[in-house]
Amino acid sequence: MALSFVYTEEQLALQTMLRKFVENEIIPVRAHYDESEEFPFPVLQKMQELGLNCLVAPEKYNGVYYDSVTQCIIAEELCRGCTGIALGVLTNCLASEPVVIAGNEEQQDWWFTRACHEGKFQSFCVTEPGAGSNVAGITTTAKKDGDYYVLNGTKCFITNGGVASQFTVLATLDRSMGPAAMAFFIVDSDLEGISIGKKELKMGIKASNTVEVIFDNVRVHKKWLLGHEGTGFKIAMKTFDASRPLVGAIAVGLAQGAYEYARDYARQRIAFGKPIASYQAIQFMLADMLMKIEAARLLVQKSCWLFDNNMPSTQAASLAKCFGADICMEVTTNAVQILGGYGYSREYPVEKMMRDAKILQIFEGTAQIQRMVIAGNLLRE
């Protein structure tokens, strides 16, 4: 229960191992995957071999238990190298949370055996063309038909959607009842009636697969209903309590990578006869970058600690996600500024980092939605 700012020996060893992995396996290829927009199967397979394919899986499936703090250490280190590549495995955490929260033994066995032992990818199918920030507005339907539910609807901006073998899908049993009629299902991507729509051409995180997933009279057996009818919205909200700190950690890792690159560049770049790091203007920029990264990291750690100790964490999760994403955008922008013209060139990684950073203010609840959550909670207090 005690809160500590010192990582355990196991966490430090994991951090060191991942730092080496990123240096050797991710950084050398991140520009290639950003340019080609290919899904980075070879790199992700190496992550799977390290046991990183599904960090939220119970210990019986993964052979190790990662608490939320440790999950965020992993996310931070991977995203220091490349957020787009890292999302291939980190998205599995988001997709799997509903199964952790509400899955029975049969459901968890099917889901996590494939995730941990077979290296399958997962997708979280919630967002729709008319329902992004407003989860309560989804229109994908689930109609009861004997022992089956028939799913119809289109999900958009689905990360891993084109490569996933398993989906967690939020649908409504009755649109007129709003959140009270929602239900979560786990769905095999091979079921008849599932198709992949357009692949999104994105500004950043180009190595990440983002597509439409279309459900056309897809029959899902009732045994794959998570929890009960009407609990889908609550499961989604609990999922966000767990996933938003992870997005905060992604932001911290990306910002850390940009800060380190800009710092090292400033030490070497000569202007007016001396390194630009010797000028106060650059020093203050670097100091502000580090200060905000440290603050964001502490918010992430606090929200993870609250979650791991079964304490209310919704407010902390939104604080961590929102602040982390905002400072990540600021830090990566300043990294480009410190590199000057070179920062704007694709020859250097900071322009990619800046493009990658923007999505963190959008997905998993926009910066504006997080502020609405934060304001609503503080006014209720």
N, C-alpha and C positions, 0 to 999 in steps of 0.2 A: 504493500500500500504506500510505502514511503516514496516520495518523489525525489529522483536523483538526476543531476545534470551530467553524470558520468556514465558512459556506456559500459556494459558488462564486457568481460574478456571475450565472450562469444560474439557479441555485437561488434567489437573492435576488430576481431579476426575476420568476420564477415565483411566489414567495411574495407579492410585492407585487400582482401581477395577480390572484391568487386572493383576496387580502384584499379588494380592490375588488369582485370578482365576488360574494363572499359578502355584502358590505354592500349591494350593489345588487339582487341577484337571489334570494338565499336568505333573509336575515333578514326582509325585508318579507312573505314568504309562509309562513314556517315555522309560524306559529300556525294559518293556514288549513288547511294539509295535516295538521297534528296533529289538528285538530278534525274535519275531513271524512274522514280516513283514505284519501284518494284517493292513487293512485300519481302522483307529480309529473312526468308526462311533459314538460310545457313546460320546466321547469327542467333536467331531465336532458338534453333535446335541446340546450340551450345549453351544457351541459358537454361533450356529444359534439362540438359544433362547436369546442370548445377542444382536442380531442384527448384527452379524459379518460375515454373509455368503457371502455378496457381498458389500464390502466397497465402491465401485465406483458407486453404483446405485444412480440415482437421488433421491432427498428427497421424491418425491411423492410416491415412491415405498418402500423405506426403513424407512421412518418416520423421518430420520435425514440425514443431509448432512455432509459427512466427506471430508474436503479438503485434499490435498496431504500431508500436514504436519501431520495432524491427522492420516491419513492412515498409515503413517510411524511410528508414535508413537505406534499404535496398532501392526503393524508388528514387531517392535523391542521388545515389551513386550512379545508377543506370542513366538517369536523365542528365546528369552532368556531361555524359558522352553524347547522347542523342535522344531527344524526347520521342521523335517519330518511331525509331527502332524500339525503344523501351515499351511503347504503348502496346506492342504486339503481345507481351505477357502481362503487363499491368492491367489491360482491359479485362483479362480473365478474372481479376479480382472483383471488379464491378459486377460482371455477369454472374459471378458465383455467390455474391453476398446474399441474394434472396434464398439460395439453396441452403446456405449456412443458417440463415435466420428462421426459415420455415420448412425446410426439407425434412421428410421422415427418413428412416434408415434406407429403405429401398431407393428413394430418390437420390440421396447422397451417394450411395454406392454406385449407381449408374453414372452420376455426374462426375464425381471426383476420381473414380477409377479411370475414366477416359481422359480426364484432365491431367492427372498426375502420372499415370502409368503408360498412357498411350500418346501423350503430348498433343492432345486435341486442343483447338482454340475455341473460345466461347465469345458470345456477344450478348449485350444487354439491349433488348429491343423495346424501348419505351418511346423515344422521340418520334413525332409524326409531323407531316407538313403543316398541320394546323395546331399542333400541341407540342411545343418545345419546353419553354419555361413553365407553362401551365400544364403540369402532368394531369391534373383533374379534367382536362379537356380532351383526352384521347378518344378516338372514335373507332379503333379496331375492336371488332365485336367477337364475342365467344357465345355461341348459341348451343344450348344443351340438346343433344340428340342421343338418347339412350345412354350408353356407357361412354359416350364421346362428347367432346366440345368441338364445334366447328369454328375455326378462326378465319376472319376476313378483315383485311386492312393493309395499309402500307406504312412501314416504318422507314424513317429517313435519318441520314447522318449516323448510320450504325457502324461503329468502329469494330473491325474484325469481321463485319458481316459477310464479306465475300469469301472468307477463309475458314469460318467457324463451322464446327460440327454440332455445336449445341447452342441453343438460344434460351434465355429467360425472357418471356414475352408477357407484357402487361396488356390486358384487354378488358373490355367492359361487357357485362351481361345485360345491361340496360342503360343506354345513354342518358335517359331522363333522370336517373338516380344519382348521377355524378360519382364521387369517390366511393360511395356506399355499395356500388355494384361492381367494383373492379376486382380482378383476379389475376394472379401470376401463374404462368405455366412454364414448365421446362419442356423444350421441343427439340427433337432430332432434326437437323437440317436436311436430312435425306427424305423427309416425309413428302408425299405427293402434294402438290399445290404450292410449295415454297419456291420462289424464284428470286434472283438477284437483279435489281434494277440498275440504274446508272451508278457508275463510280464517280465520286466527287473529285473534281480537280481543285486542289486546295492551295492556299497561299503558303502554308507551312505544314509541319508534320507529314511530309509527303511520303515517307516510308510506311505510314500507317494506312491500313485499308479502310476506306469509308464509303459505304454504299447504301442504296435502298434495299430493304428486304420486304418482299411482297407475299402476303398470305392470301391464297385464293381457295376457299373451302378446304382448309387444312384440318384433318381430323386428328385430334389429340385425345388419347384415352384419359379418362377421369383420374387414373392413378397418378398422372403427372401434374395435377393441380397442386400448387404449393399452398399449404395452409388450408383455408376454406374460402368459399365464395364470399366476396365482400371485404376480404382482408388485403387485397392487392395494393391499395393506396398506402396503407400503413406499412406494408413490407417495403414499398418503394422509399418512403420517408426514412425508415430505419437503415435502408441501404445507403442513402445519402449521408447519414450520420457517420457511417464507416468510410465511405468513398471520398468525401470532401477533404478530410485531412490528407489523404493520399495525393489528391490533386495539389494541395498545398506543398507537399513534399516534392512532387514533380517540379513545381515552380521554383522551389528552393534549389533543387539540383541544377536546373537549367540556368538559373541566375548565378549560381556558384561557378559553373563552367564559363559563363561569359565574363564574370568578374576576374577569374584567374587568368583568362586569356588577355584581357585588357590590361591587367596589372603587369603581366610579364612583358607585354608589348611596350608598355610605357617605360619600363626599365631599360629597354634596348633602343627605342626610337630616339634618334638624335635630332634636335631642333635648336637652332641658334647656339650650337656648340656644346650642348649637354642633353642628357636624357630628359624626355618630357616629364618623367616622373619627378624630376626635381622642381617642377613648377607648381606653385601652390594651387593653381586652378585645377590641375589634374589630380593633385593629392586630395583635394576636398571632394572631387567626384568619386575617387576610389574609396575614401573614408565613408561617404554616404552610402555607397553601394554595399560595402561590408556591413555597415550598421543595420541596414534594412534587411539584408539576408539573415543576419543573426536574429533579428526580431521576428522575422517570418518563421525561422526554424523553431524558435521557442514557442510560438503559437501552435505550430504543428505538433510539437512534442506534448504540449499541455492537452490539446484536444485528444490525442492518442491515449494519453495517460488516463484521462477521464473515461474514455470509451472502454479501455481495458479493465477499468475498475468498476464498470457498470454504474457509472454516475452520469447524470444528465450532460450531454455533450453536443446537442444540436447547435447551440449558440457558439460554442468554441469551434465547432467544425466549420461553420460559416465564416467566422473571423479568420481562421487559418486559411481557408480556401480563397477568400476575397483578398485579404492582405497579401498573401503569397503571390497570387496572380498579378495583382497591381504592381508590386515591387519588381516582379520578374520582368514585366513589360518595361518598367523604368530602367532597371539595371541593364537589360540587353540593349535598349536604345542608347544608353550612355556608353556602353561598350563600343557600339558602332561609332559614336562621336569621338571617343578617345583614339580610335584607329584612323579617324578622318576618312580620306578618300579610299584608303585600303579597306576600311570597315564596310564600305558600300559595295565592295567587290566580292564576287562569289569565290574568289581565290582564298578568302579568309572566312572562318566559320561564324563570325559574330552576326553577319547579315542573316544567315540561316537561323541562328538562335533568336534573333529579333522576330523573324517571321513565325517561328515555332511558338514563341511566347504568347502571341495574340490569342490563340485558341483557349488559353487557360482562363481568360476573362470571359469566355463564352460558354464552353461546355461544362456539364455538371452543375448547371445553374449559373446564369450570367452574373457579372459583378453587381448589376442592379438588383437582381433577385436576391443575392446574398445580403445586400443592404436592407431589402425589405424584410428578410427573415430576422436580421439582427435588430432592426428597429421594432418589429413586432414583438420580439422577445423582451427587449428592454422596457417597452411600454407596458407589457403585461406584468412585469416585475413590480 
